[in-house]
Amino acid sequence: MGVFGRKVTIEDGPAGLVVTVPVRGMGCAAVFIAFWLVGWTAGEFAALWGLAETGLRPTAESMFLVVWLVAWTVGGAFAWGVMLFAFAGREVVTVTDTRLTSRVEALRIGRTTVYELRGVRHLRIEKGRLLFHYDGSNVRIGSGLDAEHATQVLDAMLAKRPELGRDWHAWQPTDGSAS
């Protein structure tokens, strides 16, 4: 189907219908995090320098610095992840004959969630978001989409797999089995 705007794509190929959605811009927050990480990194190096000055002897000061450095490093790793996601994050939604997958990633590092199609019901747009019912709860996908793109993605997904739009209360399997 091609490219919408700059980065949202819908492609129907051998792997199924693949929708790529960039992260909605975080604007000032992303810039703030980038500058904040400069200070965070300076704190990290200052702690390392202080630890090196203790000669790595097991003193109260060096033990405090080790504990502080571990916590500081974990917080910094989290902040780096948020910044990478803000600048390079995307969601890839794939619809095959048997599954709907949602992969949220930045620089190919991320998390994939797999939904069996037989359990996906009532794919719709609600309050500008793509939602579907699965295993007793509503699942949101394509969070970076605006209303226009959400409609285009919904249309493409329902054209590929019309049964996804059926109301899960009214849906009855054609083979007589319940899902």
N, C-alpha and C positions, 0 to 999 in steps of 0.2 A: 504493500500500500504506500510505502514511501515515508518521507520525512515530514513531520509537522513542525512548524516553527524552526528552531535551531537544532534541537536534539531529540525530541520524542520521535521514536520510530516504531512502525508496525510492519513486520515482515512475515509473510506466510510462505514457508519453505518446507523442505524435507524434515526438519526438526520440529515442525509444528508452527503455530502462530507465536511469534516472539515479539513482545512489546518491551521497548527499552525506554525508561522514564528517568530523566536526570533528577537529582535532588532539587527541590524548590530552593531558590537562593536564600541564604541565611543573612545576606547583606552585611550590615554593621556588626552583627554578632560574630561572623566569621573573621572579619578584620580585627575585631577586638581580641578574639582568641589567638590570632596570629601574633599580635603585639604582646599579648599576655605571655605567650610561650617563650618569647625572648627573655623576659624577666624570670620565668620559671627555670629556663635553662641556665641562666646566670646563677640562680640559687643552687641548682644542682652542682655546678662546677665549684661554687664557693664551699659547699658541704664536702665535696671530694677533696678539695684543697685543705680544708680543716682536718679531715680525716688523715690525709697524708702527713700533715704537720705533727700529728700525735705519734707518728712512727708506728702506727697500728698496734700500739700497746693497749691492753684491755683496761682502760681507765673508764671512769663514769662518763667523761666527756666523749670518748670515742664510742662507747656503747650507745649513748644518746644519738650521736651522729649517724651510726649505722641504722638504728631504728628509724630515725627521721628520714634518712636517705632512701630507705626502702619505701616508706609511705609517699615520699615526694616523687619517687620514680614511678610508682603505680599511678598517682594522680597525673603526672606528666604524660604517661602513655595513654591514659584515657583522653586527655585534652588533645594530644596529637591525633588520636582516632577521630574525635569530633571534627577537628580541623580538616583532616583528609576527606572525611565524608562530606563536609560542607563544600569543598572545592572539587572533589572528584567522585562523589557518591552517585549511585544510580540504583534503580530497581529494575530487574529483568523478570518479566512475567511471561511464562511459556505455557501454551495450551497444546497438549498432544491428544492422541486418541484416548488415553487413559488417565492423564494427570494434568493438574494445573500446578505449576511451581512458581514460587516467588523468591527471587534471590536479591537481597539487599547487600550491596558491596561498594567498596572503594578500592581502587587499584587491585581488583581481582581477589581481595580479601573480604569475606563476608559470611552471611548466613543464608542457607536455603531452606525453605519450608515447602513440603510437598503435600498436595491435597489430591486424593483419589477423586476423579471426576464423578463417579457414581454417588459421591456424598456431597457434591457441590450443587447448591440450589439457590434460586432467586438472585442471580447476578443482576445488580441494579446500581443506579446512581442515587445516593441519598445525601443531601446537603453538600453537593459537589464532590463527593467521594465515591469510588467504586467499592461496593460491598457485595458479599455473598454469604449465604448461610452454610455452615459446615459444622457437623458434629455438635449441634446444640448451641452454637454461638455465631455471631456475625464476625466476619473477617474483612478487614480493610486492605485493599491493594492499590497500588498506583498513587501513593500519597503526594507525589510531585506533580500530578496532573491538574490543570485548570479545568473548568467546567466544559469548555469546548472540546478539549482533547479527551476528557473522560467520556464524553458522548461518542467520539470517534472510536475510542478503544472498545467501549461497550458494544457498539455496532459491529466491529470487526470480530470480537469474541463470540457474539451471538450468531453471526453469519457462519462462523467456523463450527460452533457447537450450540445449536439453538436450544437444546435441553437445559443449558445452564441458566436460562432466563425463567424457567418454569418456577412457579410458586412452590416451595417445598411442602406446603400443607396439601396442595392439590395434586402433586405429582404422584403418579403411579407407574411403577416399572412395567415395561411391556412384556416381560417374561413371567410376571406374576410374583416375583420375589420382592421382598422389601429390602431397602438398603439402609 
